Amino acid sequence: MATGHHNVHPLPQTDRPRATHTVIRDRAASRAASVSSSRRVVRLLLASAPDPLPFDKQEVVTPIGETLDRVKSTPNPCAVPVIRCVVR
């Protein structure tokens, strides 16, 4: 999904995020269902947030002495979710 902004990376629009957003937007949904769905969205965002960050190649030596080529995140990311709530 193109956004026109180089620093915006939308989540893939599958049925799971759509269903979660449906609960959040449903006026008839219970508070518990809304909170639970909001937490799911935050978890999805936090899980996908590091994807566009840079990674460095790193060799890892296993306990049996085998060397594997892996990647390591370059910065130490820090994520802080900010949830907006509308009080009626």
C-alpha positions as CSV (number, residue, x, y, z in Angstrom):
1,M,0.0,0.0,0.0
2,A,1.6,3.3,-1.1
3,T,1.2,6.2,1.2
4,G,3.2,8.9,-0.5
5,H,5.5,9.2,2.5
6,H,8.9,7.5,2.6
7,N,8.8,7.0,6.4
8,V,5.3,5.5,6.7
9,H,5.1,1.7,6.6
10,P,1.5,0.5,6.9
11,L,0.7,-2.9,8.3
12,P,-0.4,-5.5,5.7
13,Q,-4.2,-5.4,5.5
14,T,-5.3,-8.9,6.2
15,D,-8.5,-10.0,7.8
16,R,-7.0,-10.1,11.3
17,P,-6.2,-6.4,11.6
18,R,-9.5,-5.6,9.8
19,A,-11.5,-7.6,12.4
20,T,-9.6,-6.0,15.2
21,H,-10.3,-2.5,13.9
22,T,-13.9,-3.5,13.5
23,V,-14.2,-4.2,17.2
24,I,-12.4,-1.0,18.2
25,R,-14.8,1.1,16.0
26,D,-18.0,-0.8,17.0
27,R,-20.1,1.4,19.3
28,A,-21.8,-1.7,20.7
29,A,-18.6,-3.4,21.6
30,S,-17.9,-3.8,25.3
31,R,-15.1,-1.9,27.0
32,A,-13.2,-5.1,27.6
33,A,-13.4,-6.1,23.9
34,S,-12.2,-2.6,22.8
35,V,-9.3,-2.7,25.2
36,S,-8.3,-6.2,24.2
37,S,-8.5,-5.3,20.5
38,S,-6.5,-2.1,21.0
39,R,-3.8,-4.1,22.7
40,R,-3.7,-6.5,19.8
41,V,-3.1,-3.6,17.4
42,V,-0.3,-2.2,19.6
43,R,1.3,-5.7,19.6
44,L,1.1,-5.9,15.8
45,L,2.6,-2.5,15.4
46,L,5.4,-3.2,17.9
47,A,6.2,-6.5,16.3
48,S,6.5,-5.0,12.8
49,A,8.1,-1.7,13.8
50,P,11.8,-2.9,13.7
51,D,11.4,-4.3,10.1
52,P,12.6,-1.2,8.3
53,L,15.5,-0.6,10.7
54,P,19.0,-1.3,9.6
55,F,20.7,-4.6,10.5
56,D,24.4,-5.6,10.5
57,K,25.8,-9.0,9.6
58,Q,27.2,-11.0,12.5
59,E,28.9,-14.3,12.8
60,V,27.6,-16.4,15.7
61,V,29.5,-19.4,17.1
62,T,27.2,-22.1,18.4
63,P,27.9,-24.3,21.5
64,I,29.2,-27.1,19.2
65,G,31.6,-24.7,17.6
66,E,29.7,-24.2,14.3
67,T,29.8,-20.6,12.8
68,L,26.6,-19.2,11.5
69,D,26.0,-16.0,9.5
70,R,23.2,-14.0,11.2
71,V,22.0,-10.4,11.5
72,K,21.8,-8.1,14.5
73,S,19.8,-4.9,14.8
74,T,22.1,-1.9,14.5
75,P,20.4,0.5,16.9
76,N,18.8,-0.5,20.1
77,P,15.2,0.4,19.4
78,C,12.9,1.8,22.0
79,A,9.1,1.7,21.5
80,V,6.6,3.6,23.4
81,P,2.9,3.1,22.5
82,V,0.7,6.1,22.8
83,I,-2.9,5.3,22.9
84,R,-5.5,8.0,22.4
85,C,-8.8,7.6,24.2
86,V,-12.0,9.5,23.5
87,V,-14.1,10.0,26.6
88,R,-17.8,10.6,26.0
